[in-house]
């Protein structure tokens, strides 16, 4: 996937003997590699380290960037996660405030999540690899969505001033989970159909076609998974903050529930405005 917006790219090439014998070039460590457990362990440690950089000062949620610490009011973080797709777009355009922190978390996630990019003479293997990579990302998103629902239910109790907003967000999260599950099922059906194709020209079309080819879909799914990670981290931080410092009616106004909206998974896949 050649996408300038994704900063992470690991270029791993086989030795000369494999290049001569297999006549193929593999960019990126495939998950079946012997290095996969090491890569997964490093990724898990990196994510854990990222989570530990959150600190809390009264009603402020702070993130330690190493050289600087950025702090935001809990209401600001709450508004970001409740508006989700709008928040990512406005954050991308502004490049400042909590949107800039979201960008930092996205860059960290992309940097530690291996990017699949395969070119091989066997096009069916290339097609399968991109599908498998997208499946893995969707499953990660579903796991985070389930965690988000638990966080939101806890926030309903910890932050009753925004209870109506949290309840609406929970409904939206459940709907997104169901849409993603339907998309995953449809994607498996598409893979079964495309893998029956034997013509190289058709297989190459399935891989490279814009905007619906396997490469393009995988690239967009990778960005969405990074965004899901940001929402997941923000919700976790909110729960930790409210546990330490309970909410007060004077702290923040109720969330405007009309700002919370559902975004169909297919629209997220195809609408460039949703890419961060």
Secondary structure, DSSP 8 states (H G I E B T S, - for coil): ---TT----------HHHHHHH--EEES--TTSTTHHHHHHHHHHHHHHHHTTEEEETTEEEEE-SS-EEEEEHHHHHHHHHHTHHHHHHHHHH--THHHHHHHHHHHHHHHS---EEE-S-HHHHHHHHHHHHHHHHHHHHHHHHHHHHHHHHHHHH-GGGHHHHHHHHHHHHHHHHHHHHHHHHHHHHHHHHTT---HHHHHHHHH-TTTSHHHHHHHHHHHHHHHHHHHHHHHHHHHHHHHS---TTT-----GGG-----HHHHHH-GGG--
